[in-house]
């Protein structure tokens, strides 16, 4: 899942295509605005939330950008997600919040900062995932947290700079506290 951000995440789509070429697994990609071709994958630009929920529920492995709602959705379905943060210097996001957020997730997810390392992470997934805290058994808590964080991140992206300071502080506080645990 590349999320719904208006900037493309072609590096993740390209990494998924590279994996699909060498794998016998079906690879489904929610590519958003990405333009990278992925002929060996089933590619959707955007999906309805119910469709994403269904796909995540039936997936063997969930690979996602570092969007809090996407990560919480994967964990709600019992997955330890592989998280690949968007990088602002690569034109994938407006700032480094996904990198910072992903770096705080080592106990919640398998974090892969470089998409070129994704095939290795998939191959070693069982071993890597065993070091991660299992998903919380309360699906309502995960959904509520995902919605709260998603709203907060959306607000940060559209707010005027003078309003961002307090919201950024709230987001950082949630991240530092371990997702509100």
Backbone torsions as a table, in degrees:
resi	resn	phi	psi	omega
1	UNK	NA	124.0	176.7
2	UNK	-93.9	-6.5	-179.6
3	UNK	85.7	-167.9	-175.9
4	UNK	-114.7	11.9	179.6
5	UNK	-61.7	146.8	-176.6
6	UNK	-70.5	-19.3	178.1
7	UNK	-86.0	141.7	-178.6
8	UNK	-72.3	158.7	175.6
9	UNK	-127.0	60.9	-175.7
10	UNK	-61.4	-33.0	179.8
11	UNK	-60.7	-38.7	178.9
12	UNK	-70.5	-42.5	179.0
13	UNK	-62.7	-42.4	178.9
14	UNK	-62.8	-39.9	178.7
15	UNK	-65.7	-37.9	178.1
16	UNK	-67.6	-39.3	177.2
17	UNK	-63.4	-43.8	178.3
18	UNK	-59.4	-42.2	177.0
19	UNK	-64.4	-44.9	-177.5
20	UNK	-60.6	-36.1	-179.8
21	UNK	-61.7	-36.5	-175.8
22	UNK	-100.5	7.9	-175.1
23	UNK	-121.3	154.9	173.9
24	UNK	-94.6	-0.4	-179.8
25	UNK	-80.3	147.6	172.1
26	UNK	-74.2	130.7	-179.1
27	UNK	-117.3	120.1	178.7
28	UNK	-108.6	130.8	-177.4
29	UNK	-123.0	127.0	168.3
30	UNK	-96.5	102.8	-167.8
31	UNK	-92.5	-10.5	-178.9
32	UNK	58.5	-127.8	-178.9
33	UNK	-92.2	5.2	-179.5
34	UNK	-62.1	144.3	-178.7
35	UNK	-111.9	-1.2	-178.9
36	UNK	-63.0	126.5	178.4
37	UNK	-69.2	143.6	178.8
38	UNK	-143.1	69.2	-174.6
39	UNK	-66.7	-17.9	179.0
40	UNK	-92.8	5.2	179.5
41	UNK	-118.1	159.1	167.4
42	UNK	-89.1	114.8	-172.2
43	UNK	-110.9	132.2	173.6
44	UNK	-123.1	134.6	176.7
45	UNK	-70.8	-61.3	176.2
46	UNK	-134.2	149.3	179.8
47	UNK	-126.9	155.0	172.8
48	UNK	-66.7	149.1	179.0
49	UNK	-52.4	-37.8	179.6
50	UNK	-65.9	-34.1	177.9
51	UNK	-70.4	-41.3	177.3
52	UNK	-62.4	-44.7	179.6
53	UNK	-57.2	-44.2	179.7
54	UNK	-64.6	-45.1	179.7
55	UNK	-64.1	-44.0	179.3
56	UNK	-62.8	-41.1	-179.6
57	UNK	-62.4	-30.5	-177.5
58	UNK	-99.9	-0.5	-176.4
59	UNK	-76.4	149.9	172.0
60	UNK	-79.3	-44.7	178.8
61	UNK	-133.6	138.2	176.6
62	UNK	-110.8	125.2	177.7
63	UNK	-116.7	128.2	-174.1
64	UNK	-144.6	159.9	170.3
65	UNK	-67.8	177.5	-176.4
66	UNK	-89.9	43.6	174.9
67	UNK	-84.3	125.5	-177.2
68	UNK	-54.4	-40.4	-179.0
69	UNK	-66.6	-39.3	179.3
70	UNK	-66.7	-41.4	179.3
71	UNK	-65.2	-45.6	179.9
72	UNK	-64.6	-35.9	177.2
73	UNK	-62.1	-46.3	179.0
74	UNK	-60.3	-46.0	-179.1
75	UNK	-66.8	-34.4	177.4
76	UNK	-61.9	-31.9	177.8
77	UNK	-85.9	6.9	176.9
78	UNK	87.8	10.1	-179.7
79	UNK	-91.8	145.9	163.1
80	UNK	-93.7	107.5	-175.5
81	UNK	-77.2	153.1	166.3
82	UNK	-92.8	122.9	-174.9
83	UNK	-110.7	125.1	178.0
84	UNK	-118.6	104.9	-177.2
85	UNK	-72.6	145.3	172.7
86	UNK	-71.1	147.9	-176.9
87	UNK	-117.5	124.6	-178.0
88	UNK	-65.1	-32.3	-179.0
89	UNK	-72.0	-13.2	176.9
90	UNK	-98.9	6.4	179.3
91	UNK	75.1	24.5	-176.1
92	UNK	-99.4	-13.3	177.9
93	UNK	-159.2	169.8	-175.7
94	UNK	-83.7	-21.6	178.9
95	UNK	-153.0	-176.6	-174.7
96	UNK	-92.5	19.4	-175.8
97	UNK	-63.5	-31.9	178.5
98	UNK	-68.6	-37.5	176.1
99	UNK	-63.0	-46.8	179.9
100	UNK	-62.6	-43.6	-179.4
101	UNK	-64.1	-45.9	-178.9
102	UNK	-61.0	-39.3	-179.8
103	UNK	-64.7	-22.5	177.6
104	UNK	-85.3	-3.6	-172.0
105	UNK	-97.7	10.3	-173.1
106	UNK	-58.1	-24.9	178.1
107	UNK	-88.8	-8.4	-174.6
108	UNK	-113.6	-20.9	-171.5
109	UNK	-155.0	166.8	170.9
110	UNK	-92.1	115.5	-175.7
111	UNK	-101.2	127.8	178.7
112	UNK	-126.0	104.7	-176.0
113	UNK	-76.6	-24.4	-179.4
114	UNK	-112.7	113.1	-179.0
115	UNK	-53.9	-27.9	179.5
116	UNK	-64.8	-15.5	177.9
117	UNK	-94.3	4.9	-174.8
118	UNK	-66.7	-42.8	-179.5
119	UNK	-58.6	-40.3	178.1
120	UNK	-65.2	-42.7	179.1
121	UNK	-63.1	-37.7	178.0
122	UNK	-66.7	-43.8	179.8
123	UNK	-62.5	-34.7	-178.6
124	UNK	-101.2	17.5	-171.2
125	UNK	-55.9	-48.4	-176.8
126	UNK	-57.8	-44.6	179.6
127	UNK	-66.3	-45.4	-179.8
128	UNK	-65.2	-41.3	-177.7
129	UNK	-68.8	-26.2	-178.9
130	UNK	-67.0	-19.5	179.7
131	UNK	-88.9	-0.7	-176.3
132	UNK	-102.3	143.9	177.0
133	UNK	-60.3	131.1	178.7
134	UNK	-60.7	153.6	178.9
135	UNK	-58.9	149.3	178.8
136	UNK	-63.4	140.2	-178.6
137	UNK	-75.7	-9.1	-177.3
138	UNK	-96.5	97.2	-176.7
139	UNK	-64.5	-28.5	178.9
140	UNK	-68.1	-38.9	179.4
141	UNK	-63.7	-43.1	179.5
142	UNK	-64.8	-43.4	-179.6
143	UNK	-64.2	-45.1	179.7
144	UNK	-62.2	-42.1	178.7
145	UNK	-64.7	-43.8	179.7
146	UNK	-60.5	-43.0	179.1
147	UNK	-64.7	-43.0	179.9
148	UNK	-63.7	-47.1	-179.9
149	UNK	-67.1	-40.1	178.6
150	UNK	-60.9	-44.5	178.1
151	UNK	-62.9	-43.1	-179.8
152	UNK	-63.1	-44.5	179.1
153	UNK	-64.9	-44.2	177.3
154	UNK	-57.9	-44.1	178.3
155	UNK	-60.8	-40.1	179.6
156	UNK	-62.0	-37.6	-175.6
157	UNK	-75.1	-26.8	-177.6
158	UNK	-107.1	-7.1	-178.2
159	UNK	-74.5	155.6	172.4
160	UNK	-70.8	149.2	-178.2
161	UNK	-51.3	-33.7	-178.0
162	UNK	-68.7	-23.9	-179.8
163	UNK	-92.9	-12.5	-174.4
164	UNK	-73.2	-30.2	-173.5
165	UNK	-55.7	-52.3	-179.7
166	UNK	-64.4	-39.9	-180.0
167	UNK	-68.8	-40.5	177.2
168	UNK	-62.4	-40.9	179.1
169	UNK	-62.8	-41.0	177.8
170	UNK	-64.0	-42.5	179.6
171	UNK	-64.1	-47.1	178.9
172	UNK	-61.7	-37.0	177.6
173	UNK	-63.3	-43.0	177.4
174	UNK	-63.2	-43.6	-179.6
175	UNK	-63.2	-47.8	-178.6
176	UNK	-64.3	-29.3	-178.5
177	UNK	-83.1	4.0	178.5
178	UNK	78.4	46.5	174.8
179	UNK	68.7	26.9	175.3
180	UNK	85.7	13.3	178.7
181	UNK	-69.7	NA	NA
